[in-house]
Amino acid sequence: MRGTFLGHAFTEAWRCGLPVSPTVIAERSAFPEAFEAGRTVMETDPEGRPAADIQALWHWLTEESQVLAA
């Protein structure tokens, strides 16, 4: 990610003390395929990398929300 716009955005967010998810949701063909079927990647391929990315982001969000609420 170094040298990319996204990498610079993450660096600046960290520098400002903002929470940044360690999980990056990449553009994968599984997302539009699941969308076209009216489902999520968690339903169409629960063991796949896209589903693992979504699950990791969800876990981070729930943990972060508990920290912010404390």
N, CA, C and O atoms as a Tripos MOL2 file, in Angstrom:
@<TRIPOS>MOLECULE
protein
  280   279    70     0     0
PROTEIN
NO_CHARGES

@<TRIPOS>ATOM
      1 N           0.8150   -1.1800    0.0000 N.3       1 MET1
      2 CA          0.0000    0.0000    0.0000 C.3       1 MET1
      3 C           0.8700    1.2610    0.0000 C.2       1 MET1
      4 O           0.3870    2.3530   -0.2960 O.2       1 MET1
      5 N           2.1140    1.1080    0.3220 N.am      2 ARG2
      6 CA          2.9940    2.2640    0.3600 C.3       2 ARG2
      7 C           3.0350    2.9550   -0.9980 C.2       2 ARG2
      8 O           3.1090    2.2950   -2.0340 O.2       2 ARG2
      9 N           2.9870    4.2790   -0.9890 N.am      3 GLY3
     10 CA          3.0800    5.0220   -2.2290 C.3       3 GLY3
     11 C           1.7450    5.2430   -2.9210 C.2       3 GLY3
     12 O           1.6850    5.9220   -3.9460 O.2       3 GLY3
     13 N           0.6870    4.6850   -2.3820 N.am      4 THR4
     14 CA         -0.6300    4.8630   -2.9850 C.3       4 THR4
     15 C          -1.4100    5.9210   -2.2250 C.2       4 THR4
     16 O          -1.0690    6.2760   -1.0970 O.2       4 THR4
     17 N          -2.4530    6.4130   -2.8540 N.am      5 PHE5
     18 CA         -3.3320    7.3710   -2.1870 C.3       5 PHE5
     19 C          -3.8880    6.7630   -0.8980 C.2       5 PHE5
     20 O          -3.9230    7.4270    0.1380 O.2       5 PHE5
     21 N          -4.3210    5.5050   -0.9620 N.am      6 LEU6
     22 CA         -4.8680    4.8400    0.2180 C.3       6 LEU6
     23 C          -3.8130    4.7400    1.3180 C.2       6 LEU6
     24 O          -4.1080    4.9720    2.4900 O.2       6 LEU6
     25 N          -2.6030    4.3980    0.9420 N.am      7 GLY7
     26 CA         -1.5230    4.3170    1.9220 C.3       7 GLY7
     27 C          -1.2560    5.6440    2.6000 C.2       7 GLY7
     28 O          -1.0340    5.6940    3.8100 O.2       7 GLY7
     29 N          -1.2750    6.7330    1.8200 N.am      8 HIS8
     30 CA         -1.0830    8.0740    2.3950 C.3       8 HIS8
     31 C          -2.2340    8.4300    3.3190 C.2       8 HIS8
     32 O          -2.0240    9.0210    4.3780 O.2       8 HIS8
     33 N          -3.4560    8.0720    2.9220 N.am      9 ALA9
     34 CA         -4.6240    8.3620    3.7600 C.3       9 ALA9
     35 C          -4.5140    7.6300    5.0940 C.2       9 ALA9
     36 O          -4.7850    8.2140    6.1440 O.2       9 ALA9
     37 N          -4.1170    6.3560    5.0640 N.am     10 PHE10
     38 CA         -3.9470    5.6040    6.3050 C.3      10 PHE10
     39 C          -2.8750    6.2340    7.1770 C.2      10 PHE10
     40 O          -3.0570    6.3880    8.3840 O.2      10 PHE10
     41 N          -1.7690    6.5940    6.5690 N.am     11 THR11
     42 CA         -0.6710    7.2020    7.3270 C.3      11 THR11
     43 C          -1.1290    8.4810    8.0240 C.2      11 THR11
     44 O          -0.8390    8.6900    9.2020 O.2      11 THR11
     45 N          -1.8350    9.3230    7.3020 N.am     12 GLU12
     46 CA         -2.3110   10.5800    7.8840 C.3      12 GLU12
     47 C          -3.3460   10.3410    8.9770 C.2      12 GLU12
     48 O          -3.3450   11.0370    9.9920 O.2      12 GLU12
     49 N          -4.2230    9.3710    8.7790 N.am     13 ALA13
     50 CA         -5.2220    9.0590    9.8170 C.3      13 ALA13
     51 C          -4.5240    8.5870   11.0860 C.2      13 ALA13
     52 O          -4.8700    9.0280   12.1820 O.2      13 ALA13
     53 N          -3.5430    7.6920   10.9500 N.am     14 TRP14
     54 CA         -2.8000    7.2280   12.1230 C.3      14 TRP14
     55 C          -2.0840    8.3930   12.7950 C.2      14 TRP14
     56 O          -2.0830    8.5070   14.0210 O.2      14 TRP14
     57 N          -1.4800    9.2510   11.9910 N.am     15 ARG15
     58 CA         -0.7450   10.3860   12.5250 C.3      15 ARG15
     59 C          -1.6650   11.3090   13.3280 C.2      15 ARG15
     60 O          -1.2420   11.9150   14.3130 O.2      15 ARG15
     61 N          -2.9150   11.4070   12.9030 N.am     16 CYS16
     62 CA         -3.8970   12.2540   13.6010 C.3      16 CYS16
     63 C          -4.5690   11.5350   14.7630 C.2      16 CYS16
     64 O          -5.4030   12.1180   15.4560 O.2      16 CYS16
     65 N          -4.2130   10.2830   14.9760 N.am     17 GLY17
     66 CA         -4.7860    9.5390   16.0860 C.3      17 GLY17
     67 C          -6.1560    8.9630   15.8050 C.2      17 GLY17
     68 O          -6.8750    8.5920   16.7330 O.2      17 GLY17
     69 N          -6.5290    8.8820   14.5380 N.am     18 LEU18
     70 CA         -7.8370    8.3200   14.1810 C.3      18 LEU18
     71 C          -7.7460    6.8030   14.0940 C.2      18 LEU18
     72 O          -6.7220    6.2660   13.6710 O.2      18 LEU18
     73 N          -8.8030    6.1110   14.4890 N.am     19 PRO19
     74 CA         -8.7850    4.6520   14.3620 C.3      19 PRO19
     75 C          -8.8570    4.2480   12.8930 C.2      19 PRO19
     76 O          -9.6650    4.7800   12.1320 O.2      19 PRO19
     77 N          -8.0140    3.3130   12.5070 N.am     20 VAL20
     78 CA         -7.9700    2.8240   11.1290 C.3      20 VAL20
     79 C          -8.0120    1.3090   11.1690 C.2      20 VAL20
     80 O          -7.2090    0.6710   11.8500 O.2      20 VAL20
     81 N          -8.9380    0.7490   10.4480 N.am     21 SER21
     82 CA         -9.0640   -0.7030   10.4080 C.3      21 SER21
     83 C          -7.8250   -1.3320    9.7740 C.2      21 SER21
     84 O          -7.3240   -0.8360    8.7640 O.2      21 SER21
     85 N          -7.3360   -2.4090   10.3550 N.am     22 PRO22
     86 CA         -6.2110   -3.1080    9.7390 C.3      22 PRO22
     87 C          -6.6460   -3.9310    8.5230 C.2      22 PRO22
     88 O          -5.8090   -4.4330    7.7730 O.2      22 PRO22
     89 N          -7.9470   -4.0620    8.3390 N.am     23 THR23
     90 CA         -8.4790   -4.8390    7.2240 C.3      23 THR23
     91 C          -8.8440   -3.9180    6.0700 C.2      23 THR23
     92 O          -9.5560   -2.9300    6.2480 O.2      23 THR23
     93 N          -8.3480   -4.2560    4.8890 N.am     24 VAL24
     94 CA         -8.6890   -3.5240    3.6790 C.3      24 VAL24
     95 C          -9.5750   -4.4340    2.8330 C.2      24 VAL24
     96 O          -9.2080   -5.5700    2.5310 O.2      24 VAL24
     97 N         -10.7370   -3.9270    2.4580 N.am     25 ILE25
     98 CA        -11.6430   -4.7110    1.6150 C.3      25 ILE25
     99 C         -11.2580   -4.4450    0.1660 C.2      25 ILE25
    100 O         -11.5220   -3.3720   -0.3760 O.2      25 ILE25
    101 N         -10.6360   -5.4310   -0.4410 N.am     26 ALA26
    102 CA        -10.1850   -5.3040   -1.8280 C.3      26 ALA26
    103 C         -11.3400   -5.5110   -2.7950 C.2      26 ALA26
    104 O         -12.3400   -6.1480   -2.4610 O.2      26 ALA26
    105 N         -11.1910   -4.9710   -3.9830 N.am     27 GLU27
    106 CA        -12.1920   -5.1870   -5.0290 C.3      27 GLU27
    107 C         -12.0080   -6.6140   -5.5420 C.2      27 GLU27
    108 O         -10.9690   -6.9550   -6.1070 O.2      27 GLU27
    109 N         -13.0190   -7.4270   -5.3390 N.am     28 ARG28
    110 CA        -12.9680   -8.8370   -5.7510 C.3      28 ARG28
    111 C         -14.2410   -9.1730   -6.5090 C.2      28 ARG28
    112 O         -15.3080   -8.6210   -6.2400 O.2      28 ARG28
    113 N         -14.1120  -10.0780   -7.4520 N.am     29 SER29
    114 CA        -15.2640  -10.4530   -8.2790 C.3      29 SER29
    115 C         -16.3730  -11.0970   -7.4560 C.2      29 SER29
    116 O         -17.5270  -11.1040   -7.8830 O.2      29 SER29
    117 N         -16.0480  -11.6330   -6.2940 N.am     30 ALA30
    118 CA        -17.0560  -12.2950   -5.4580 C.3      30 ALA30
    119 C         -18.1230  -11.3230   -4.9710 C.2      30 ALA30
    120 O         -19.2680  -11.7250   -4.7600 O.2      30 ALA30
    121 N         -17.7710  -10.0490   -4.7870 N.am     31 PHE31
    122 CA        -18.7420   -9.0840   -4.2820 C.3      31 PHE31
    123 C         -19.8600   -8.7960   -5.2860 C.2      31 PHE31
    124 O         -21.0300   -8.9210   -4.9220 O.2      31 PHE31
    125 N         -19.5580   -8.4180   -6.5290 N.am     32 PRO32
    126 CA        -20.6620   -8.1910   -7.4760 C.3      32 PRO32
    127 C         -21.4120   -9.4730   -7.8230 C.2      32 PRO32
    128 O         -22.6140   -9.4350   -8.0850 O.2      32 PRO32
    129 N         -20.7110  -10.6070   -7.8270 N.am     33 GLU33
    130 CA        -21.3920  -11.8760   -8.1040 C.3      33 GLU33
    131 C         -22.4160  -12.1870   -7.0250 C.2      33 GLU33
    132 O         -23.5340  -12.6020   -7.3290 O.2      33 GLU33
    133 N         -22.0470  -11.9910   -5.7840 N.am     34 ALA34
    134 CA        -22.9810  -12.2220   -4.6780 C.3      34 ALA34
    135 C         -24.1230  -11.2150   -4.7410 C.2      34 ALA34
    136 O         -25.2790  -11.5710   -4.5160 O.2      34 ALA34
    137 N         -23.8020   -9.9550   -5.0480 N.am     35 PHE35
    138 CA        -24.8180   -8.9110   -5.1430 C.3      35 PHE35
    139 C         -25.8470   -9.2530   -6.2190 C.2      35 PHE35
    140 O         -27.0500   -9.1040   -6.0040 O.2      35 PHE35
    141 N         -25.3720   -9.7100   -7.3710 N.am     36 GLU36
    142 CA        -26.2810  -10.0740   -8.4600 C.3      36 GLU36
    143 C         -27.2180  -11.2120   -8.0560 C.2      36 GLU36
    144 O         -28.3440  -11.3030   -8.5460 O.2      36 GLU36
    145 N         -26.7470  -12.0680   -7.1680 N.am     37 ALA37
    146 CA        -27.5680  -13.1870   -6.6920 C.3      37 ALA37
    147 C         -28.4560  -12.7670   -5.5140 C.2      37 ALA37
    148 O         -29.2360  -13.5710   -5.0030 O.2      37 ALA37
    149 N         -28.3330  -11.5030   -5.0880 N.am     38 GLY38
    150 CA        -29.1170  -11.0300   -3.9540 C.3      38 GLY38
    151 C         -28.6280  -11.5970   -2.6350 C.2      38 GLY38
    152 O         -29.4060  -11.7750   -1.6980 O.2      38 GLY38
    153 N         -27.3310  -11.8790   -2.5670 N.am     39 ARG39
    154 CA        -26.7490  -12.4730   -1.3700 C.3      39 ARG39
    155 C         -25.4730  -11.7170   -0.9890 C.2      39 ARG39
    156 O         -25.0860  -10.7530   -1.6490 O.2      39 ARG39
    157 N         -24.8440  -12.1650    0.0660 N.am     40 THR40
    158 CA        -23.5600  -11.6000    0.4760 C.3      40 THR40
    159 C         -22.4720  -12.6360    0.2530 C.2      40 THR40
    160 O         -22.7630  -13.8150    0.0510 O.2      40 THR40
    161 N         -21.2210  -12.1990    0.2900 N.am     41 VAL41
    162 CA        -20.1270  -13.1610    0.1430 C.3      41 VAL41
    163 C         -20.0880  -14.1280    1.3190 C.2      41 VAL41
    164 O         -19.5760  -15.2410    1.1990 O.2      41 VAL41
    165 N         -20.6270  -13.7040    2.4490 N.am     42 MET42
    166 CA        -20.7010  -14.6020    3.6050 C.3      42 MET42
    167 C         -21.6430  -15.7710    3.3190 C.2      42 MET42
    168 O         -21.4890  -16.8530    3.8860 O.2      42 MET42
    169 N         -22.6210  -15.5470    2.4360 N.am     43 GLU43
    170 CA        -23.5610  -16.6100    2.0790 C.3      43 GLU43
    171 C         -23.0690  -17.4370    0.8970 C.2      43 GLU43
    172 O         -23.2220  -18.6590    0.8820 O.2      43 GLU43
    173 N         -22.4790  -16.7740   -0.0890 N.am     44 THR44
    174 CA        -22.0880  -17.4900   -1.3060 C.3      44 THR44
    175 C         -20.8010  -18.2830   -1.1500 C.2      44 THR44
    176 O         -20.6510  -19.3380   -1.7650 O.2      44 THR44
    177 N         -19.8670  -17.7940   -0.3390 N.am     45 ASP45
    178 CA        -18.6010  -18.5020   -0.1270 C.3      45 ASP45
    179 C         -18.0680  -18.1690    1.2580 C.2      45 ASP45
    180 O         -17.1100  -17.4060    1.3860 O.2      45 ASP45
    181 N         -18.6770  -18.7340    2.2960 N.am     46 PRO46
    182 CA        -18.3080  -18.3640    3.6660 C.3      46 PRO46
    183 C         -16.8620  -18.6850    4.0330 C.2      46 PRO46
    184 O         -16.3410  -18.1180    4.9940 O.2      46 PRO46
    185 N         -16.2070  -19.5690    3.3070 N.am     47 GLU47
    186 CA        -14.8190  -19.9290    3.6070 C.3      47 GLU47
    187 C         -13.8210  -19.1580    2.7460 C.2      47 GLU47
    188 O         -12.6130  -19.3340    2.9010 O.2      47 GLU47
    189 N         -14.3110  -18.3020    1.8370 N.am     48 GLY48
    190 CA        -13.4380  -17.5780    0.9220 C.3      48 GLY48
    191 C         -12.7860  -16.3590    1.5410 C.2      48 GLY48
    192 O         -13.1630  -15.9160    2.6260 O.2      48 GLY48
    193 N         -11.7970  -15.8190    0.8320 N.am     49 ARG49
    194 CA        -11.0570  -14.6480    1.3130 C.3      49 ARG49
    195 C         -11.9570  -13.4170    1.4680 C.2      49 ARG49
    196 O         -11.8290  -12.7090    2.4670 O.2      49 ARG49
    197 N         -12.8680  -13.1310    0.5170 N.am     50 PRO50
    198 CA        -13.7270  -11.9610    0.7080 C.3      50 PRO50
    199 C         -14.5700  -12.0520    1.9840 C.2      50 PRO50
    200 O         -14.7350  -11.0580    2.6900 O.2      50 PRO50
    201 N         -15.0960  -13.2280    2.2750 N.am     51 ALA51
    202 CA        -15.8850  -13.4100    3.4990 C.3      51 ALA51
    203 C         -15.0000  -13.2260    4.7320 C.2      51 ALA51
    204 O         -15.4300  -12.6410    5.7250 O.2      51 ALA51
    205 N         -13.7790  -13.7200    4.6690 N.am     52 ALA52
    206 CA        -12.8500  -13.5500    5.7970 C.3      52 ALA52
    207 C         -12.5260  -12.0800    6.0180 C.2      52 ALA52
    208 O         -12.4040  -11.6300    7.1570 O.2      52 ALA52
    209 N         -12.3860  -11.3260    4.9160 N.am     53 ASP53
    210 CA        -12.1200   -9.8890    5.0400 C.3      53 ASP53
    211 C         -13.2910   -9.1720    5.7070 C.2      53 ASP53
    212 O         -13.0880   -8.3370    6.5890 O.2      53 ASP53
    213 N         -14.5080   -9.4930    5.2910 N.am     54 ILE54
    214 CA        -15.6920   -8.8640    5.8790 C.3      54 ILE54
    215 C         -15.8030   -9.2260    7.3590 C.2      54 ILE54
    216 O         -16.1130   -8.3760    8.1930 O.2      54 ILE54
    217 N         -15.5480  -10.4870    7.6720 N.am     55 GLN55
    218 CA        -15.6110  -10.9200    9.0700 C.3      55 GLN55
    219 C         -14.5550  -10.2080    9.9140 C.2      55 GLN55
    220 O         -14.8370   -9.7990   11.0400 O.2      55 GLN55
    221 N         -13.3480  -10.0570    9.3830 N.am     56 ALA56
    222 CA        -12.2920   -9.3600   10.1150 C.3      56 ALA56
    223 C         -12.6600   -7.8940   10.3390 C.2      56 ALA56
    224 O         -12.4290   -7.3530   11.4200 O.2      56 ALA56
    225 N         -13.2300   -7.2520    9.3230 N.am     57 LEU57
    226 CA        -13.6540   -5.8610    9.4720 C.3      57 LEU57
    227 C         -14.7540   -5.7440   10.5150 C.2      57 LEU57
    228 O         -14.7400   -4.8260   11.3350 O.2      57 LEU57
    229 N         -15.7060   -6.6690   10.4880 N.am     58 TRP58
    230 CA        -16.8030   -6.6530   11.4620 C.3      58 TRP58
    231 C         -16.2630   -6.7940   12.8920 C.2      58 TRP58
    232 O         -16.6890   -6.0750   13.7960 O.2      58 TRP58
    233 N         -15.3380   -7.7110   13.0830 N.am     59 HIS59
    234 CA        -14.7640   -7.8950   14.4230 C.3      59 HIS59
    235 C         -14.0350   -6.6290   14.8690 C.2      59 HIS59
    236 O         -14.1620   -6.2180   16.0220 O.2      59 HIS59
    237 N         -13.2820   -6.0140   13.9790 N.am     60 TRP60
    238 CA        -12.5780   -4.7890   14.3390 C.3      60 TRP60
    239 C         -13.5700   -3.6830   14.6920 C.2      60 TRP60
    240 O         -13.3800   -2.9660   15.6740 O.2      60 TRP60
    241 N         -14.6260   -3.5460   13.8910 N.am     61 LEU61
    242 CA        -15.6290   -2.5090   14.1530 C.3      61 LEU61
    243 C         -16.3120   -2.7090   15.5040 C.2      61 LEU61
    244 O         -16.5280   -1.7420   16.2350 O.2      61 LEU61
    245 N         -16.6510   -3.9460   15.8420 N.am     62 THR62
    246 CA        -17.3120   -4.1790   17.1310 C.3      62 THR62
    247 C         -16.3600   -3.8930   18.2930 C.2      62 THR62
    248 O         -16.7660   -3.3230   19.3060 O.2      62 THR62
    249 N         -15.1090   -4.2860   18.1490 N.am     63 GLU63
    250 CA        -14.1230   -3.9940   19.2010 C.3      63 GLU63
    251 C         -13.8960   -2.4870   19.3220 C.2      63 GLU63
    252 O         -13.8290   -1.9520   20.4280 O.2      63 GLU63
    253 N         -13.7780   -1.8140   18.1920 N.am     64 GLU64
    254 CA        -13.5270   -0.3680   18.2080 C.3      64 GLU64
    255 C         -14.7120    0.3840   18.8000 C.2      64 GLU64
    256 O         -14.5260    1.3590   19.5270 O.2      64 GLU64
    257 N         -15.9270   -0.0600   18.4960 N.am     65 SER65
    258 CA        -17.0900    0.6270   19.0360 C.3      65 SER65
    259 C         -17.1710    0.4690   20.5510 C.2      65 SER65
    260 O         -17.6390    1.3790   21.2360 O.2      65 SER65
    261 N         -16.7300   -0.6560   21.0830 N.am     66 GLN66
    262 CA        -16.7050   -0.8450   22.5270 C.3      66 GLN66
    263 C         -15.6640    0.0680   23.1620 C.2      66 GLN66
    264 O         -15.8970    0.6070   24.2450 O.2      66 GLN66
    265 N         -14.5310    0.2480   22.5120 N.am     67 VAL67
    266 CA        -13.4820    1.1340   23.0270 C.3      67 VAL67
    267 C         -13.9830    2.5690   23.0370 C.2      67 VAL67
    268 O         -13.7780    3.2960   24.0100 O.2      67 VAL67
    269 N         -14.6400    2.9800   21.9550 N.am     68 LEU68
    270 CA        -15.1300    4.3540   21.8680 C.3      68 LEU68
    271 C         -16.2560    4.6220   22.8690 C.2      68 LEU68
    272 O         -16.4090    5.7450   23.3490 O.2      68 LEU68
    273 N         -17.0440    3.5850   23.1820 N.am     69 ALA69
    274 CA        -18.1610    3.7470   24.1040 C.3      69 ALA69
    275 C         -17.6920    3.8010   25.5580 C.2      69 ALA69
    276 O         -18.4030    4.3100   26.4250 O.2      69 ALA69
    277 N         -16.5160    3.2870   25.8160 N.am     70 ALA70
    278 CA        -16.0130    3.2290   27.2000 C.3      70 ALA70
    279 C         -15.5980    4.5820   27.7250 C.2      70 ALA70
    280 O         -15.1570    4.6920   28.8690 O.2      70 ALA70
@<TRIPOS>BOND
     1     1     2 1
     2     2     3 1
     3     3     4 2
     4     3     5 am
     5     5     6 1
     6     6     7 1
     7     7     8 2
     8     7     9 am
     9     9    10 1
    10    10    11 1
    11    11    12 2
    12    11    13 am
    13    13    14 1
    14    14    15 1
    15    15    16 2
    16    15    17 am
    17    17    18 1
    18    18    19 1
    19    19    20 2
    20    19    21 am
    21    21    22 1
    22    22    23 1
    23    23    24 2
    24    23    25 am
    25    25    26 1
    26    26    27 1
    27    27    28 2
    28    27    29 am
    29    29    30 1
    30    30    31 1
    31    31    32 2
    32    31    33 am
    33    33    34 1
    34    34    35 1
    35    35    36 2
    36    35    37 am
    37    37    38 1
    38    38    39 1
    39    39    40 2
    40    39    41 am
    41    41    42 1
    42    42    43 1
    43    43    44 2
    44    43    45 am
    45    45    46 1
    46    46    47 1
    47    47    48 2
    48    47    49 am
    49    49    50 1
    50    50    51 1
    51    51    52 2
    52    51    53 am
    53    53    54 1
    54    54    55 1
    55    55    56 2
    56    55    57 am
    57    57    58 1
    58    58    59 1
    59    59    60 2
    60    59    61 am
    61    61    62 1
    62    62    63 1
    63    63    64 2
    64    63    65 am
    65    65    66 1
    66    66    67 1
    67    67    68 2
    68    67    69 am
    69    69    70 1
    70    70    71 1
    71    71    72 2
    72    71    73 am
    73    73    74 1
    74    74    75 1
    75    75    76 2
    76    75    77 am
    77    77    78 1
    78    78    79 1
    79    79    80 2
    80    79    81 am
    81    81    82 1
    82    82    83 1
    83    83    84 2
    84    83    85 am
    85    85    86 1
    86    86    87 1
    87    87    88 2
    88    87    89 am
    89    89    90 1
    90    90    91 1
    91    91    92 2
    92    91    93 am
    93    93    94 1
    94    94    95 1
    95    95    96 2
    96    95    97 am
    97    97    98 1
    98    98    99 1
    99    99   100 2
   100    99   101 am
   101   101   102 1
   102   102   103 1
   103   103   104 2
   104   103   105 am
   105   105   106 1
   106   106   107 1
   107   107   108 2
   108   107   109 am
   109   109   110 1
   110   110   111 1
   111   111   112 2
   112   111   113 am
   113   113   114 1
   114   114   115 1
   115   115   116 2
   116   115   117 am
   117   117   118 1
   118   118   119 1
   119   119   120 2
   120   119   121 am
   121   121   122 1
   122   122   123 1
   123   123   124 2
   124   123   125 am
   125   125   126 1
   126   126   127 1
   127   127   128 2
   128   127   129 am
   129   129   130 1
   130   130   131 1
   131   131   132 2
   132   131   133 am
   133   133   134 1
   134   134   135 1
   135   135   136 2
   136   135   137 am
   137   137   138 1
   138   138   139 1
   139   139   140 2
   140   139   141 am
   141   141   142 1
   142   142   143 1
   143   143   144 2
   144   143   145 am
   145   145   146 1
   146   146   147 1
   147   147   148 2
   148   147   149 am
   149   149   150 1
   150   150   151 1
   151   151   152 2
   152   151   153 am
   153   153   154 1
   154   154   155 1
   155   155   156 2
   156   155   157 am
   157   157   158 1
   158   158   159 1
   159   159   160 2
   160   159   161 am
   161   161   162 1
   162   162   163 1
   163   163   164 2
   164   163   165 am
   165   165   166 1
   166   166   167 1
   167   167   168 2
   168   167   169 am
   169   169   170 1
   170   170   171 1
   171   171   172 2
   172   171   173 am
   173   173   174 1
   174   174   175 1
   175   175   176 2
   176   175   177 am
   177   177   178 1
   178   178   179 1
   179   179   180 2
   180   179   181 am
   181   181   182 1
   182   182   183 1
   183   183   184 2
   184   183   185 am
   185   185   186 1
   186   186   187 1
   187   187   188 2
   188   187   189 am
   189   189   190 1
   190   190   191 1
   191   191   192 2
   192   191   193 am
   193   193   194 1
   194   194   195 1
   195   195   196 2
   196   195   197 am
   197   197   198 1
   198   198   199 1
   199   199   200 2
   200   199   201 am
   201   201   202 1
   202   202   203 1
   203   203   204 2
   204   203   205 am
   205   205   206 1
   206   206   207 1
   207   207   208 2
   208   207   209 am
   209   209   210 1
   210   210   211 1
   211   211   212 2
   212   211   213 am
   213   213   214 1
   214   214   215 1
   215   215   216 2
   216   215   217 am
   217   217   218 1
   218   218   219 1
   219   219   220 2
   220   219   221 am
   221   221   222 1
   222   222   223 1
   223   223   224 2
   224   223   225 am
   225   225   226 1
   226   226   227 1
   227   227   228 2
   228   227   229 am
   229   229   230 1
   230   230   231 1
   231   231   232 2
   232   231   233 am
   233   233   234 1
   234   234   235 1
   235   235   236 2
   236   235   237 am
   237   237   238 1
   238   238   239 1
   239   239   240 2
   240   239   241 am
   241   241   242 1
   242   242   243 1
   243   243   244 2
   244   243   245 am
   245   245   246 1
   246   246   247 1
   247   247   248 2
   248   247   249 am
   249   249   250 1
   250   250   251 1
   251   251   252 2
   252   251   253 am
   253   253   254 1
   254   254   255 1
   255   255   256 2
   256   255   257 am
   257   257   258 1
   258   258   259 1
   259   259   260 2
   260   259   261 am
   261   261   262 1
   262   262   263 1
   263   263   264 2
   264   263   265 am
   265   265   266 1
   266   266   267 1
   267   267   268 2
   268   267   269 am
   269   269   270 1
   270   270   271 1
   271   271   272 2
   272   271   273 am
   273   273   274 1
   274   274   275 1
   275   275   276 2
   276   275   277 am
   277   277   278 1
   278   278   279 1
   279   279   280 2
@<TRIPOS>SUBSTRUCTURE
     1 MET1         2 RESIDUE 1 A MET
     2 ARG2         6 RESIDUE 1 A ARG
     3 GLY3        10 RESIDUE 1 A GLY
     4 THR4        14 RESIDUE 1 A THR
     5 PHE5        18 RESIDUE 1 A PHE
     6 LEU6        22 RESIDUE 1 A LEU
     7 GLY7        26 RESIDUE 1 A GLY
     8 HIS8        30 RESIDUE 1 A HIS
     9 ALA9        34 RESIDUE 1 A ALA
    10 PHE10       38 RESIDUE 1 A PHE
    11 THR11       42 RESIDUE 1 A THR
    12 GLU12       46 RESIDUE 1 A GLU
    13 ALA13       50 RESIDUE 1 A ALA
    14 TRP14       54 RESIDUE 1 A TRP
    15 ARG15       58 RESIDUE 1 A ARG
    16 CYS16       62 RESIDUE 1 A CYS
    17 GLY17       66 RESIDUE 1 A GLY
    18 LEU18       70 RESIDUE 1 A LEU
    19 PRO19       74 RESIDUE 1 A PRO
    20 VAL20       78 RESIDUE 1 A VAL
    21 SER21       82 RESIDUE 1 A SER
    22 PRO22       86 RESIDUE 1 A PRO
    23 THR23       90 RESIDUE 1 A THR
    24 VAL24       94 RESIDUE 1 A VAL
    25 ILE25       98 RESIDUE 1 A ILE
    26 ALA26      102 RESIDUE 1 A ALA
    27 GLU27      106 RESIDUE 1 A GLU
    28 ARG28      110 RESIDUE 1 A ARG
    29 SER29      114 RESIDUE 1 A SER
    30 ALA30      118 RESIDUE 1 A ALA
    31 PHE31      122 RESIDUE 1 A PHE
    32 PRO32      126 RESIDUE 1 A PRO
    33 GLU33      130 RESIDUE 1 A GLU
    34 ALA34      134 RESIDUE 1 A ALA
    35 PHE35      138 RESIDUE 1 A PHE
    36 GLU36      142 RESIDUE 1 A GLU
    37 ALA37      146 RESIDUE 1 A ALA
    38 GLY38      150 RESIDUE 1 A GLY
    39 ARG39      154 RESIDUE 1 A ARG
    40 THR40      158 RESIDUE 1 A THR
    41 VAL41      162 RESIDUE 1 A VAL
    42 MET42      166 RESIDUE 1 A MET
    43 GLU43      170 RESIDUE 1 A GLU
    44 THR44      174 RESIDUE 1 A THR
    45 ASP45      178 RESIDUE 1 A ASP
    46 PRO46      182 RESIDUE 1 A PRO
    47 GLU47      186 RESIDUE 1 A GLU
    48 GLY48      190 RESIDUE 1 A GLY
    49 ARG49      194 RESIDUE 1 A ARG
    50 PRO50      198 RESIDUE 1 A PRO
    51 ALA51      202 RESIDUE 1 A ALA
    52 ALA52      206 RESIDUE 1 A ALA
    53 ASP53      210 RESIDUE 1 A ASP
    54 ILE54      214 RESIDUE 1 A ILE
    55 GLN55      218 RESIDUE 1 A GLN
    56 ALA56      222 RESIDUE 1 A ALA
    57 LEU57      226 RESIDUE 1 A LEU
    58 TRP58      230 RESIDUE 1 A TRP
    59 HIS59      234 RESIDUE 1 A HIS
    60 TRP60      238 RESIDUE 1 A TRP
    61 LEU61      242 RESIDUE 1 A LEU
    62 THR62      246 RESIDUE 1 A THR
    63 GLU63      250 RESIDUE 1 A GLU
    64 GLU64      254 RESIDUE 1 A GLU
    65 SER65      258 RESIDUE 1 A SER
    66 GLN66      262 RESIDUE 1 A GLN
    67 VAL67      266 RESIDUE 1 A VAL
    68 LEU68      270 RESIDUE 1 A LEU
    69 ALA69      274 RESIDUE 1 A ALA
    70 ALA70      278 RESIDUE 1 A ALA
